Amino acid sequence: MISMPTWVVVTAVVLVIVALLGLWAMGTANRLNRLHIRTDAARINLEGALAARGHVIKALYPQLTKEVMNAEIVPLRAVDMGHRTDSENHVLSLLPTEIFHNPAFVEASTRVDIAARFYNDAVANTLAVRKRPDVRLLRLAGNAPLPKYYEALSAGE
């Protein structure tokens, strides 16, 4: 039987541990990347739902076209949802109560609510991984900004 020197065994064990840690870090970084992609896709879907609701409002109340357009030009950025939510809330506050019973408006608003839930769920999942100490220590998120939640009022609130 050939006996290996201790340093060879220790080196092999250390290399295996380093390789396993590297694979884990690479897998976690890939997961974070997929979560950020999911968040971006959900944000784009939310923006589409908001635009569709805006078109319904403009069709039903042409006198609010300027306010809707002012809300639509505010970018829906993952790092700063506050400006867009304020704009959307302003438009909703201008609507007469009878619009909340209009089927086209209810459908468009339901789509906004669903899209916002999907977006906020994606943000929650992304933040849960990003806030883990091991992810922060190894800087696995790179320089991607932290996404923010979308917190506009639902139609009729």
Protein Blocks (a to p, Z undefined) as FASTA:
>chain_A
ZZddfklmmmmmmmmmmmmmmmmmmmmmmmmmmmmmmmmmmmmmmmmmmmmmmmmmmmmm
mmlmmmmmmmmmpccdfklmmlmmmmmmmmmmmpcfklmmgmklmmmmmmmmmmmmmmmm
mmmmmmmmmmpmklmmnopnomadcddddfbdcehZZ
